[in-house]
Amino acid sequence: MKASFNDEYIIGRQYCQGMDKYRGFKRLLARLNSFYCRFWHRLTKDVYQLPEGPLILVGNHRAGVDPLLVQAAINRPVHFLMAREFYQKLWYMRWGFDYFGAIPVNPGGANRHALNGAIENVSRGKALCLFPEGEANPKVPLKRILPGAVVIAMQTGAPILPFRITGAWPFDHENLWHAFVRRGRAKIVFGEVLYPPRGKADKHTIRQWTDEMKRALSELR
């Protein structure tokens, strides 16, 4: 579905209607983010209509700007897993991370506390986004895919929606802000929904669906 400039304000309002507190401030932030992503990063004006209910989004991870692009490209608020390293390093932005329900995780994957927090949010019918590569701009994209999304999906019954980000400046492992200040031509493509079976997350099934998730991500262009 295409979104006009005026539609972006409607999208911003929809983004905030699902929030519990400070709707006015979050509505303003949603509008600013939409304008920033579509004007500065020239994100395509397609607005993906996410299904209602619990949902897990998974995608490639190019840079720290990715969560902003994802949120601007969809029609409902989403929680994110983020690296604990940056959650602690960017102490002056921590209030914002907490404000929107970011869940910090240890490098390389979610620890038990973060995993429980993610499962709780999804079980309450919320949308969660994570980047299963476990790092931004890896040397070999999609070579390693962590199974956290599959574990959460099997414990909550939530489907998995893969996506692929292109056109944004990649994280250079030296300057965190380059991807935010350099203009790009961002695009997000969404794939087919995956439905891992709900139930006990045994190793074989987790591996099977992690491979399926990797395949789905690799096929997106």
C-alpha positions, -999 to +999 in steps of 0.1 A: +000+000+000+013+034-010+015+063+015+013+100+005+029+127+025-004+133+044-007+096+050+025+097+070+008+118+096-020+092+098+006+065+101+022+084+130-011+085+147-017+048+142+018+042+156+008+059+189-027+045+193-013+012+205+009+028+232-003+030+268+011+064+280+022+098+267+005+093+235+010+130+225+048+128+228+050+094+211+028+106+183+052+135+178+082+112+177+065+089+153+058+118+129+094+130+132+108+095+126+085+090+095+097+124+081+134+116+089+133+082+073+113+092+042+130+125+035+166+120+046+170+083+039+145+084+011+127+053+024+102+041-001+066+052+008+052+017+009+036+011+043+034-026+052+002-036+069+012-060+097-014-085+109-028-079+144-017-100+173+016-115+184+043-112+157+080-115+153+099-096+126+134-107+116+158-091+092+193-084+082+211-057+102+231-031+084+234-003+110+219+014+140+194+033+119+176+000+110+151+001+138+140+036+128+136+025+092+116-006+102+092+014+124+086+039+097+078+012+072+050-005+092+016+004+105+019-006+142+044-001+170+071-027+175+095-036+203+132-042+195+160-063+209+192-042+210+228-049+218+235-043+255+268-027+245+251+002+228+223+003+254+250+011+280+273+031+258+245+055+247+235+063+282+221+097+272+196+079+250+187+052+274+155+070+285+143+067+249+152+031+246+133+023+278+105+046+268+097+025+237+104-009+253+138-018+239+151-050+253+189-051+257+207-084+250+242-097+254+265-099+224+259-129+202+223-136+214+197-131+240+203-140+276+176-157+297+164-124+311+161-108+277+145-139+263+119-139+290+111-102+284+107-108+247+084-138+253+063-118+277+059-089+252+049-112+224+026-132+246+007-100+253+000-096+216+028-072+207+051-071+178+088-078+183+117-071+159+151-087+162+181-090+140+192-127+141+227-121+127+236-110+162+257-080+150+255-050+126+270-053+091+288-087+095+316-095+071+295-122+056+258-113+056+234-139+068+262-165+073+253-170+110+216-169+121+208-171+158+178-192+168+162-167+193+133-158+171+124-194+166+125-201+203+102-172+210+078-182+182+075-218+194+068-207+230+043-180+221+027-193+188+036-161+171+044-162+133+077-149+120+078-122+092+112-119+075+124-087+059+154-073+041+169-038+043+189-023+015+200+012+005+211+024+040+247+032+048+263+002+066+277+003+101+315+008+098+325-005+133+342+028+140+317+056+137+282+048+150+266+079+136+276+076+099+245+056+090+223+083+107+238+114+090+246+101+056+218+102+031+207+068+017+180+054-005+165+029+019+141+001+010+126-027+030+111-058+014+090-082+034+087-119+027+063-147+034+052-154+069+067-184+086+047-205+111+069-226+134+049-250+155+039-240+190+052-263+216+084-275+233+114-260+216+135-292+210+169-288+194+160-305+161+129-284+155+148-252+165+176-260+140+151-269+113+132-237+116+163-216+120+175-229+087+141-222+072+143-186+085+178-182+070+166-195+037+137-170+037+160-141+045+185-151+018+159-152-009+147-116-003+161-090-027 
